[in-house]
Amino acid sequence: MKRKSAILAAAAATALTLGACSAGSTDPGEEGGSDYPNDDITLIVQAAAGGGSDLSSRALASAMEPILGQSIIVENRPGASGSTAMLYVKDQPADGYTIGFGPVEIAMLGSMNYDIQPSDYDMLGQIMLGPGVLSVPADSPYNTLEEFVEAAQTEEMTVSNSGAGSIWELTGESLAEETGAQIQSVPFDGGAPAVAAVLGGQVDAAASGVNEVKQNLADGNLKVLAIFHSERHPELPDVPTAAEQGVDIEIGGWGGIYAPQGLPEDVHNTLEDAIAEAVEQESYQDIITSSGNLVVYRDSEEFTEFAEAEAERFAELMDN
């Protein structure tokens, strides 16, 4: 009897131990547990390979992979001003295995009759910014933004940009709205052709990113009148900001990472933390700055508020 009682007591103790272990389990099949990520992640890019969005996305993916311990596969889905990729991501399961690079157009397309708004997604973090600049030919009579605006208040100025509905078209529109300048936007198929139009004397000025003008500025072919950012650009330290010249405009081509709306909290937090850590990596920062852009980080909450405010701003500009 004593031996039988001892066996029963041992069995009961084992059962209690196993029960305690089960209650504290973090097995992904148990409620409250998570092993995310346990498979490859796909990062959807709205532009073709080789462009700025693609470069930023691949740089971030490389920096995030060792943090998450999984491969991040960059997949390019260009088309329809970026809406092809954004609508694709919108329709994917909210499980963290499909994310997207969200350029500034994610805040613009809703005003262009696309079913896309920042509020449709989980905005996980901003990772870069390409401030806008206004440039003129080297032999232009205008040497400052103030001089250009003053002339444009009495006669119409032509300003080239990278395409109808682009952020650089809205840069010209913002300048007109803020100062009363008479500006005729002239769209081209990309930033490089828009700058080439200035060099060829086809237009009075160009609104573009820094990368499209820095070489021609260094070669003495262009003058950059202003940068539309809160601070001077490290690659253009002699170019004053618009605000320094009395024009309160900040505008540019920013980008960040987003996901289908409704990520589980643990998945959301894992991705947000990985993005924040990746943006701090020297390898990532070197690629972004070498392309003429700035490393600008906003966490999920800040990025959500920023993108939604941008959408409201762009809607007002496009309605005018």
N, C-alpha and C positions, 0 to 999 in steps of 0.2 A: 504493500500500500504506500509506503513511504517513497519507493522508487517511482511508482505511478504518479504520485503527487508532484514529485520533482520534475518529471517529464512534462506534465500539464503546465506547471509554473513556467518552465523554460519556453514552451510553445506560446504561452500567453505573452511573455516578455518579448519574444521575437515578433509577434503580431503587432504589439504596441510600437516597437521600433520601426517596423515597416510602415505602419500607419503614419507615424511622425514624419518619416522620410517622404512619403507620398504627399502629405499636406504641404511640405515645403518645396516640392518639386518645381523646377523651372523648365520642365519638358515642354516643347512648343505645343504639344497636344493638350496640355493642361491649361485651365483657365488662368489668365494672368501671366503665362509664360511667353517667351518670344526667343526665336533664334535668328531673327532678321539681321543681316541678309544671309541666306544660305544658298543663293544661286546668283548667276550673272544679273547685272542691272543694265538696262538699255537706256541710253541718253539720246533723245531725239533732238536733232538740230534742224531748224527751219530753213537753212541756207545750204548751198552747195559746198562741197569740200574745198578747202583752200581759202575761204573768206574769213572775215573777222570773227563771226559767230562760231564757225567751225574751229578756228584756232583757240578761242577762249574755252570752248567746250572740251576739246581734247586735252588742253593743259590742265583743266580742272579734273577731268576724269583720271588722268595719270596720277595726280596728287591725291585723289580720293581712294584709289584702289588699295594701297597698302593700309589705309586707315580702316576701311570696311572689310578688308580681307577677301574681296571678290572682284572679278573683272567687271569693268564698265565698258560696254560696247557702244560706241558712238555711231548713230545711224542718221544719215542725212535724208530729209524729206522736204526738199524745196518745192515752192510753188505757191501761187495766189497770195503774194505779199507775206508769206509765212503762215497763213491760215491753215494750209494743208497739214502741217506738223502740229499746230496747236489744237486743231479739231481732232486729230488722231489721238493725241495724248489725253484729251478730254474724255474720250470714249474708252480708255483703258481701265482695267481694274485698279482701284485705289489700294494697292498692296506694296508700293515702293519699288517695284521691279521695272516700272517704266516712268522715267522722269523726262523733263525737257529743258532745253536752254530757252529762256524767255527774253527776247530782245525787247527794245522799247516799243516795237509794234504791238506787243500784247496789250498795251494800254491805248493803242490807236485804232485797232481794227474794228472795235465796237462802233466807232463813229464813221466807219466806212461800210456799214451795213453787213458786217460779219457777226456771227453769233459768238463773239469772244469778248470777255471782260476779265480783268484780273481776279474779280470775285468768283469766277468760275473754277478757280484752281486753288491748290495749297501753294502759296508762294513761300519758298523755303529759304531764300537768301539772295541778295544782290552780290555779284562778284566782280563787276568791272564798270567803267564809265569811259566813254569817248567824247570829251567835250567838243562842242561845235566851235568853229572859227569862221570869220569873214575875211576873205582875201581879195586883193585887187592886183592888177598887173604892176610890175615894178615901175613903169613909167606913168602910173595913174597920178592925177593931180591931188588925190586924197591920201593923206598920211595918217589920219586918225579916224576913229569911228565918228567922232563929233563932226568932222568935216564932211564925211560921207553922208551922214544923216541930214546935216544942214542943206546940202545940195539936193538930197532926195525929197526934201520938203517943198522944193520949188519946181523940180523936174523929175519925171519918173526914171528910176534906175532898174536895170535888168540884173537879176541875181540868179545864177544857175544853181541847180541842186541835183541830187542823185535820183530823182524820180517823183512823179506826182504822188502825193500822200506820204512821202518819206519824211523822216525827222528833220532833214535838212531843208525841205520845203517849208516845214513849220517854223524853222529858225528864221527864215525870211519873213514869214507871216508874223511871228512874234516881234520882230524888229519894227515892222510897219505898225503893229497894234500899239506898241509901247511908245513910239516916238512920233507917229504921224507921218513917217516917211512913205513916199509913193514907190512901191516896189512891185515890179512885175516878175513873178517866178517863172523860170525857164527850166523845165525838167529835162534831164538827160538819163541815160541808162547806166547809172552808177556814178560814184564819186569821182573816179579818175577822169571820165569824159567831161564832167561838170567843171573840173579844174582846168582841163585842156581848153575848154571854151573861153576861160578867162585869159589863158596864155595866148590864144589865137585872136583875142580882141572881139569875140562874138558877144560877150556880155560885159557889164560893168564890174561885177563882183561874183564871188562864189561862196555859198554856204556849204561847209563840208566838215569832215573830221580832221584831226591833226595829221594823221598818217598820209592823207592825200596831198598835203601841202608842204610837209617839212623839208623834203628834198629840194623842191623848187624854191623854197624860201632860202635854204642854204646856198643854192646856186645863184641867188640874186634875181630870179625870174619873177618872184612874187613879193608882195608886202602883205603881211597879216595885220589887219587893223584891230582885231579884238578877239579874245577868247571868251566864250559864254559859260564861264564857270566861276565859282566863288574864289578861286585862287589862280595865280599864274601857273602855266603848265611847265613842268621841269625841263622839257625839251625846247620850250619857247620862252625862256625867262625874261626876254626883253619885250614880249608882247603883253600889253596891259589887258586886264579883264574889262568886260563891258561895264561892270559896276564902277570900276575906277574912272571910267569916262562918262559917268552919269546915266548909264542905261542899265536898268535893273532887270537883266535877263540871264537866267541860267538854263541851258538846254543842251542836250547831247544824246548820243546813242548808248544807253545803258543796257546791261544784261544781267540776268540772274537765273536761278534754277527753280523750276516749278514742278508740280505733280498733279495728277487727277485729284479732284476735291474729295476730302473725307478720309485721308490717311489715318490709320490707327495711331494713337498718341505716341506709342513707343517707336514706331517706324518713322513718324514725323521727326521726333527728337533725334533719332539716330542719324538721319539724313542731314538735319540742320546742323548738328554738332560736327559731322564729317565735312560739310561745306566750309564751316567756319575755320576748322583746322587746316583744310586744304588751301584756303586763300592765304594763310600765313606762310605757306611753304615757299622758300626762295625760288625753287624751280618754276613754280606757277607765276610768281611775281615777275621773274625775269622775262618770261614769254609775253606777258601782258604789257609790260612797260616798253619792251623792244618794239612793239607794234604801234607805239604812239598813244596807247590808252593808259588809263589810271586804274590802279587796284583800289576799288571802293567797295567796302563790305557793309551790308545791312542785314541784321538777323531777320527771321521770319516775320515777326510782328512789324518791325520797321519797314521791311520791304513791302509787305502787304499795304500798309498805310501810304507809303510812297507811290506805289504803282496805281493805287486807286485815286490818289490826288492827281497824278499825272493824267490818268484817263479823263478826269473832270476838266483839267486844263486844256487838253487836246480837243475835247468835245466843243469847248467854247471857241477855240481858235478855228476849228473846221466849220462851225456854224456861221462864222462871220463872213 
